[in-house]
């Protein structure tokens, strides 16, 4: 199947020669995918069990099969299987060493090559890809679910090998120094081989002979999804993270302030009671990024519910230009709608379910802990 995919799609895009800037941008996107994948694969089973609960029926064998394979892949991606191989059952407590998560091994390799720490970058292209991947992995159609599991793992083997070769060439690195790549596709017993074999065996279990044509259509569609994401990443220009001074004010101008932030802003739209009524669009920044030019004496404070967030309003016009959020009382949330839009190049908006703050906040990734309810 791997050979057929290569014949159909050609050389993997990561095998192409890249500049160091291209590689640096690519690695942050790849880290985002590597970090998200085991959570998406694990979460895909949620919809299947809820469907059985809704219709009060037994778990179908196709769900058992894709779930047991998915569970092992998640166990491996989060370092558990490797711990057991190295230390047996006695090593089980070491699953708490999250540095062994595969995404963190990749982070270590990438930071070593770039000589600086990197963070995951969930660009629009990567978020679209991950949403589409999840839709396939969680499909109620066992044939579609199987096709996406098989395609992802077979593509991953080619993708990782191609990227490994390119990184070694670009940075003149020693192949065996890159632990993530060596453990996945290197040596005599690479992990990806088993992932591919495990998922491929699902075909014989889940795809009836009279459905083979439809399966191959779904497989090619799923493989193309991952392949196209890799092509898209090579077209993404490195992001400019340099900060500039954005100026803002309340409606009447009694309160004027400035905030240091990038030209392209990442905003959060919350549906809690006060945000719904006020239309506040949140830009989360540390304390030292905000300065008040004038009008501090016009600010008045309001608190409610847990009395943690400190909402500050202009007592002349009633507009809330910024405040101290509940999730980070030492920082600020700035209302993007109060900023001069001439210094803003683009605003990317994500949604936050502030109506159910405790549940929503508790489920966030570590890097998203600054999202808040008012």
Secondary structure as GFF3:
##gff-version 3
##sequence-region A 1 374
A	DSSP	alpha_helix	2	9	.	.	.	ID=ss1
A	DSSP	three_ten_helix	13	15	.	.	.	ID=ss2
A	DSSP	alpha_helix	20	54	.	.	.	ID=ss3
A	DSSP	alpha_helix	61	77	.	.	.	ID=ss4
A	DSSP	alpha_helix	80	87	.	.	.	ID=ss5
A	DSSP	three_ten_helix	88	96	.	.	.	ID=ss6
A	DSSP	three_ten_helix	98	100	.	.	.	ID=ss7
A	DSSP	alpha_helix	102	114	.	.	.	ID=ss8
A	DSSP	alpha_helix	124	137	.	.	.	ID=ss9
A	DSSP	alpha_helix	142	171	.	.	.	ID=ss10
A	DSSP	three_ten_helix	175	177	.	.	.	ID=ss11
A	DSSP	alpha_helix	179	185	.	.	.	ID=ss12
A	DSSP	alpha_helix	191	206	.	.	.	ID=ss13
A	DSSP	three_ten_helix	209	211	.	.	.	ID=ss14
A	DSSP	alpha_helix	212	233	.	.	.	ID=ss15
A	DSSP	beta_strand	243	249	.	.	.	ID=ss16
A	DSSP	beta_strand	256	262	.	.	.	ID=ss17
A	DSSP	beta_strand	264	270	.	.	.	ID=ss18
A	DSSP	alpha_helix	273	278	.	.	.	ID=ss19
A	DSSP	beta_strand	281	285	.	.	.	ID=ss20
A	DSSP	three_ten_helix	287	289	.	.	.	ID=ss21
A	DSSP	beta_strand	290	294	.	.	.	ID=ss22
A	DSSP	three_ten_helix	296	298	.	.	.	ID=ss23
A	DSSP	beta_strand	299	302	.	.	.	ID=ss24
A	DSSP	beta_strand	310	314	.	.	.	ID=ss25
A	DSSP	beta_strand	322	324	.	.	.	ID=ss26
A	DSSP	beta_strand	332	335	.	.	.	ID=ss27
A	DSSP	three_ten_helix	336	338	.	.	.	ID=ss28
A	DSSP	three_ten_helix	341	343	.	.	.	ID=ss29
A	DSSP	beta_strand	346	352	.	.	.	ID=ss30
A	DSSP	three_ten_helix	354	356	.	.	.	ID=ss31
A	DSSP	alpha_helix	357	362	.	.	.	ID=ss32
A	DSSP	three_ten_helix	366	368	.	.	.	ID=ss33
###
